[in-house]
């Protein structure tokens, strides 16, 4: 399988990754609301637990939308998806370590971690839009940190960015594979 075919297989199976971004954005928004309405600890726990369900929920959503939610077994990009997941999990540990210096760095650090993961999705799905998506998340993380925005703003801003790009990714995937 050549790279273009492998990328098309990924786009087709996972709706360009848009369903994952939609579920992820919902998790970010939930964490932001909890950080505002409850307490930061509750938001962080909900964020981490919700994050564990992003892939299974998005795969289910893929199926509801007529996609397979599973790439071909012989897709050579499969290992890149796994490697990106491992990199993200290591990044989550770094984000958690920021909690030792206070809460303010957690969401900005997570925005940077997820931005890095989405950079690899540009190759995984063959969609340069992921570079813009990653840049938006990274810039948001920097601004939240630099301007000292309230803790909850990271969850809310991250969620809005993810959801906006989710629909852009699904539309782009549909257009590329029409």
C-alpha beads as a LAMMPS data file, in Angstrom:
LAMMPS data file: protein, C-alpha beads

178 atoms
177 bonds

1 atom types
1 bond types

-500.0 500.0 xlo xhi
-500.0 500.0 ylo yhi
-500.0 500.0 zlo zhi

Masses

1 110.0

Atoms # bond

1 1 1 0.000 0.000 0.000
2 1 1 1.513 3.360 -0.993
3 1 1 1.323 6.416 1.271
4 1 1 -1.531 8.141 -0.606
5 1 1 -3.642 4.976 -0.401
6 1 1 -2.737 4.557 3.275
7 1 1 -3.731 8.157 4.023
8 1 1 -7.015 7.748 2.174
9 1 1 -7.711 4.581 4.170
10 1 1 -7.148 6.529 7.413
11 1 1 -9.311 9.452 6.262
12 1 1 -12.099 7.132 5.182
13 1 1 -12.027 4.965 8.311
14 1 1 -11.912 7.851 10.788
15 1 1 -13.652 10.639 8.837
16 1 1 -10.371 12.513 8.544
17 1 1 -9.960 12.358 12.319
18 1 1 -12.798 14.832 12.669
19 1 1 -14.890 12.574 14.868
20 1 1 -11.948 12.183 17.241
21 1 1 -11.520 15.958 17.408
22 1 1 -15.266 16.333 18.044
23 1 1 -15.220 13.897 20.963
24 1 1 -11.961 15.390 22.241
25 1 1 -13.415 18.891 22.028
26 1 1 -16.388 17.750 24.067
27 1 1 -14.020 16.396 26.737
28 1 1 -12.112 19.702 26.772
29 1 1 -15.363 21.678 27.113
30 1 1 -16.571 19.394 29.907
31 1 1 -13.298 19.956 31.758
32 1 1 -13.537 23.710 31.262
33 1 1 -17.094 23.810 32.593
34 1 1 -16.129 21.669 35.584
35 1 1 -13.105 23.877 36.273
36 1 1 -15.408 26.899 36.294
37 1 1 -18.350 25.383 38.189
38 1 1 -16.641 22.912 40.514
39 1 1 -12.933 22.804 41.210
40 1 1 -9.773 22.313 39.165
41 1 1 -9.042 18.870 40.594
42 1 1 -12.443 17.601 39.439
43 1 1 -11.841 19.098 35.995
44 1 1 -8.429 17.448 35.650
45 1 1 -9.735 14.040 36.722
46 1 1 -12.710 14.320 34.340
47 1 1 -10.360 15.459 31.559
48 1 1 -8.048 12.481 32.025
49 1 1 -10.847 9.927 32.376
50 1 1 -12.764 11.440 29.458
51 1 1 -9.596 11.353 27.396
52 1 1 -9.415 7.584 27.792
53 1 1 -12.740 7.280 26.001
54 1 1 -11.981 9.538 23.024
55 1 1 -10.919 6.767 20.652
56 1 1 -13.708 4.262 21.428
57 1 1 -16.388 6.962 21.343
58 1 1 -15.064 8.465 18.117
59 1 1 -14.832 5.006 16.505
60 1 1 -18.473 4.464 17.464
61 1 1 -19.378 7.851 16.011
62 1 1 -17.488 6.925 12.828
63 1 1 -19.688 3.840 12.510
64 1 1 -22.850 5.865 13.123
65 1 1 -21.758 8.180 10.298
66 1 1 -21.169 5.288 7.905
67 1 1 -17.410 4.956 8.333
68 1 1 -15.621 1.824 9.531
69 1 1 -13.841 3.330 12.548
70 1 1 -10.949 0.968 11.809
71 1 1 -8.076 1.243 9.346
72 1 1 -6.860 -1.644 7.176
73 1 1 -4.578 -4.103 8.971
74 1 1 -1.904 -3.704 6.308
75 1 1 -1.944 0.107 6.492
76 1 1 1.695 1.154 6.980
77 1 1 0.553 4.283 8.853
78 1 1 -0.949 2.217 11.674
79 1 1 2.317 2.234 13.653
80 1 1 2.537 6.040 13.352
81 1 1 -0.893 6.316 14.982
82 1 1 0.274 4.108 17.861
83 1 1 3.573 5.979 18.209
84 1 1 1.703 9.286 18.353
85 1 1 -0.489 7.891 21.116
86 1 1 2.549 6.846 23.156
87 1 1 4.121 10.288 22.642
88 1 1 0.890 11.895 23.813
89 1 1 0.770 9.732 26.946
90 1 1 4.332 10.756 27.800
91 1 1 3.325 14.379 27.250
92 1 1 0.390 13.938 29.618
93 1 1 2.865 12.895 32.311
94 1 1 4.797 16.108 31.698
95 1 1 1.569 18.132 31.901
96 1 1 0.719 16.396 35.175
97 1 1 4.190 17.251 36.487
98 1 1 3.377 20.934 35.962
99 1 1 0.795 20.584 38.726
100 1 1 3.661 20.596 41.243
101 1 1 4.213 24.256 40.426
102 1 1 0.515 25.141 40.399
103 1 1 -2.573 24.634 38.300
104 1 1 -2.025 27.361 35.724
105 1 1 0.318 25.357 33.499
106 1 1 -1.799 22.204 33.144
107 1 1 -4.162 23.178 30.316
108 1 1 -1.543 25.202 28.396
109 1 1 0.814 22.208 28.611
110 1 1 -1.947 19.865 27.440
111 1 1 -2.742 22.171 24.528
112 1 1 0.918 21.963 23.494
113 1 1 0.959 18.161 23.863
114 1 1 -2.156 17.754 21.736
115 1 1 -0.785 20.251 19.198
116 1 1 2.300 18.058 18.832
117 1 1 0.152 14.976 18.356
118 1 1 -1.909 16.676 15.661
119 1 1 1.234 17.583 13.730
120 1 1 1.735 13.851 13.097
121 1 1 -1.885 13.621 11.957
122 1 1 -0.970 15.817 8.994
123 1 1 1.032 12.858 7.693
124 1 1 -1.357 10.224 9.022
125 1 1 -4.364 11.645 7.168
126 1 1 -2.587 13.545 4.394
127 1 1 -4.311 16.754 5.475
128 1 1 -2.277 19.938 5.905
129 1 1 -5.194 21.416 7.842
130 1 1 -3.771 19.559 10.841
131 1 1 -0.780 21.920 10.792
132 1 1 -3.134 24.885 11.172
133 1 1 -5.073 23.002 13.860
134 1 1 -1.858 22.289 15.779
135 1 1 -0.754 25.910 15.456
136 1 1 -4.115 27.149 16.785
137 1 1 -3.842 24.899 19.842
138 1 1 -0.209 25.842 20.491
139 1 1 -0.898 29.572 20.162
140 1 1 -3.913 29.223 22.470
141 1 1 -1.769 27.418 25.044
142 1 1 0.872 30.133 24.871
143 1 1 -1.671 32.958 25.176
144 1 1 -3.457 31.316 28.116
145 1 1 -0.121 30.916 29.888
146 1 1 1.350 34.308 28.947
147 1 1 -1.748 36.326 29.754
148 1 1 -2.462 34.340 32.915
149 1 1 -6.029 33.560 31.895
150 1 1 -8.214 31.741 34.443
151 1 1 -7.643 27.993 34.790
152 1 1 -10.990 27.047 33.231
153 1 1 -10.269 29.043 30.066
154 1 1 -7.846 26.362 28.838
155 1 1 -10.602 23.765 28.780
156 1 1 -13.128 26.055 27.154
157 1 1 -10.770 27.481 24.525
158 1 1 -9.286 24.057 23.758
159 1 1 -12.780 22.626 23.368
160 1 1 -13.957 25.339 21.006
161 1 1 -10.845 25.009 18.825
162 1 1 -11.203 21.219 18.675
163 1 1 -14.886 21.337 17.767
164 1 1 -14.421 23.983 15.067
165 1 1 -11.592 21.981 13.492
166 1 1 -13.585 18.737 13.845
167 1 1 -16.143 20.015 11.363
168 1 1 -13.455 21.461 9.086
169 1 1 -11.645 18.106 9.084
170 1 1 -14.787 16.124 8.307
171 1 1 -15.661 18.490 5.465
172 1 1 -12.095 18.362 4.150
173 1 1 -12.016 14.579 4.310
174 1 1 -15.308 14.341 2.458
175 1 1 -14.077 16.748 -0.213
176 1 1 -10.697 14.991 -0.654
177 1 1 -12.264 11.573 -1.041
178 1 1 -15.279 12.529 -3.172

Bonds

1 1 1 2
2 1 2 3
3 1 3 4
4 1 4 5
5 1 5 6
6 1 6 7
7 1 7 8
8 1 8 9
9 1 9 10
10 1 10 11
11 1 11 12
12 1 12 13
13 1 13 14
14 1 14 15
15 1 15 16
16 1 16 17
17 1 17 18
18 1 18 19
19 1 19 20
20 1 20 21
21 1 21 22
22 1 22 23
23 1 23 24
24 1 24 25
25 1 25 26
26 1 26 27
27 1 27 28
28 1 28 29
29 1 29 30
30 1 30 31
31 1 31 32
32 1 32 33
33 1 33 34
34 1 34 35
35 1 35 36
36 1 36 37
37 1 37 38
38 1 38 39
39 1 39 40
40 1 40 41
41 1 41 42
42 1 42 43
43 1 43 44
44 1 44 45
45 1 45 46
46 1 46 47
47 1 47 48
48 1 48 49
49 1 49 50
50 1 50 51
51 1 51 52
52 1 52 53
53 1 53 54
54 1 54 55
55 1 55 56
56 1 56 57
57 1 57 58
58 1 58 59
59 1 59 60
60 1 60 61
61 1 61 62
62 1 62 63
63 1 63 64
64 1 64 65
65 1 65 66
66 1 66 67
67 1 67 68
68 1 68 69
69 1 69 70
70 1 70 71
71 1 71 72
72 1 72 73
73 1 73 74
74 1 74 75
75 1 75 76
76 1 76 77
77 1 77 78
78 1 78 79
79 1 79 80
80 1 80 81
81 1 81 82
82 1 82 83
83 1 83 84
84 1 84 85
85 1 85 86
86 1 86 87
87 1 87 88
88 1 88 89
89 1 89 90
90 1 90 91
91 1 91 92
92 1 92 93
93 1 93 94
94 1 94 95
95 1 95 96
96 1 96 97
97 1 97 98
98 1 98 99
99 1 99 100
100 1 100 101
101 1 101 102
102 1 102 103
103 1 103 104
104 1 104 105
105 1 105 106
106 1 106 107
107 1 107 108
108 1 108 109
109 1 109 110
110 1 110 111
111 1 111 112
112 1 112 113
113 1 113 114
114 1 114 115
115 1 115 116
116 1 116 117
117 1 117 118
118 1 118 119
119 1 119 120
120 1 120 121
121 1 121 122
122 1 122 123
123 1 123 124
124 1 124 125
125 1 125 126
126 1 126 127
127 1 127 128
128 1 128 129
129 1 129 130
130 1 130 131
131 1 131 132
132 1 132 133
133 1 133 134
134 1 134 135
135 1 135 136
136 1 136 137
137 1 137 138
138 1 138 139
139 1 139 140
140 1 140 141
141 1 141 142
142 1 142 143
143 1 143 144
144 1 144 145
145 1 145 146
146 1 146 147
147 1 147 148
148 1 148 149
149 1 149 150
150 1 150 151
151 1 151 152
152 1 152 153
153 1 153 154
154 1 154 155
155 1 155 156
156 1 156 157
157 1 157 158
158 1 158 159
159 1 159 160
160 1 160 161
161 1 161 162
162 1 162 163
163 1 163 164
164 1 164 165
165 1 165 166
166 1 166 167
167 1 167 168
168 1 168 169
169 1 169 170
170 1 170 171
171 1 171 172
172 1 172 173
173 1 173 174
174 1 174 175
175 1 175 176
176 1 176 177
177 1 177 178
